[in-house]
Amino acid sequence: MNILLLGSGGREHALAWKMSQSHHCDTLLIAPGNAGTAAFGKNMPFGVNDFEAIKKCCIQEKIGMLVVGPEDPLVNGIYDFFQNDSLLQHITVVAPSKAAAQLEGSKAFSKKFMARQGIPTAAYAEFTEENYDEGKKYIAAHSLPVVLKADGLAAGKGVIIAQTTEEALQSFEEMILGKQFGEASRKVVVEAFLTGIEVSVFILTDGVDYQIIGHAKDYKRIGEGDTGLNTGGMGCVSPVPFMDAAFMQKVIDRIINPTVKGLAKENLNYHGFIFFGLMNTNGEPWVIEYNCRLGDPETEVVLPRLQTDLVSLFAAMDNGTLADTNINFDERSCATIMAVSGGYPGDYQKNKLIQGLESPINKDSIVFHAGTKIAENGVLTNGGRVLAITSYGATINEAVKKSKISMDQISFEGMYYRRDIGYEFQ
């Protein structure tokens, strides 16, 4: 089977690495890809939202499966585009419908969905410019800290956790009146702050049945000790020690099952991944957010632990046999550490030569490219998050140590990474 993968980050490199191992994968194309994905297939010169170019490629290259990495094409309706085109309808599309992708595309939609399905999540209210003054009063009377979320997609940066009422009101004004996140913050969800430890659980579903393919904990803050600005993710570990059978059963009974049943009940076509962003609050799971795709850098620890053929899982999702598949995991721990450009998540420079990629690294380590590109003089940086190193270990501590040793063999001007990933489990 010929497969087209959309995306260019670490998630897509990990997907390309995993799918290329399948005997079902004959040819793999990645659009637009990065310097790392080029080792597993052919990078294509078009973007993830160029649906006409995607269509042309699928026809010319006889694509049998489309795997969508990032969120934008999901929310923009790539699934519906294929379903509504007679030349593309035969292609397996690993993506939810545009309507179902609102679980990620609109915080307000996901909150209402959870309320309808009785899924535990923080109390909230939503506001726009029309009821702006009402929102100010709501925030002024709210307990602290308080969470403000841009309703739409904001590249993972549309969430503010305000510690004071003044900070909350200023953020509220910047988001709605100042259009801080553009159209994404035209509506703002204000919700109660949940305390606890975050964890993410990932499933693959056909909208009726599902399989859990892994879980992970990521580290969003730029600084060690979880300090500083939020990022797209600085590292990740899996499995998470507190995710024992009892806690996972609560997640299944209270969150995963009601979500999948709710999709069917509300006629939301879903053929793809669901990312459950959860908070473990005193042993009880609460939903912080849904994503309609795999996370990044979570993918870089989830897929290395998944021993089941990923392309076979996609095929089972498509033909209705997902419930009958067996999911096997590597029992070892995985830890990934992300190297970022100097200045990230603020302003940063690109086109810095990356040294050491050809060096032999630990046999238990894998380098996943994120923001990289191939140039005449070598591999250059091409983003804020540049690359991730994932390592296996008997424990999280051992996996982290291996990733740090391997990371120290690589360098580029301004390179920074957190050395404390997984610190609370060591």
Secondary structure, 3 states (H helix, E strand, C coil): CEEEEEECCHHHHHHHHHHCCCCCCCEEEEEECCCCHHHCCEECCCCCCCHHHHHHHHHHCCEEEEEECCCHHHHCCHHHHHHCCCCCCCCEEECCCCCCCHHHHCHHHHHHHHHHHCCCECCEEEEEHHHHHHHHHHHHCCCCCEEEEECCCCCCCCEEEECCHHHHHHHHHHHHCCCCCHHHHCEEEEEECCCCEEEEEEEEECCCCEEEEEEEEECCEEECCCEEEECCCCEEEECCCCCCHHHHHHHHHHHHHHHHHHHHHCCCCCCEEEEEEEEEECCEEEEEEEECCCCCCCHHHHHHHECCCHHHHHHHHHHCCHHHCCCCECCCEEEEEEEECCCCCCCCCCCCECECCCCCCCCCEEEEECCEEEECCEEEECCCEEEEEEEEECCHHHHHHHHHHHHCCCECCCCECCCCCCHHHC
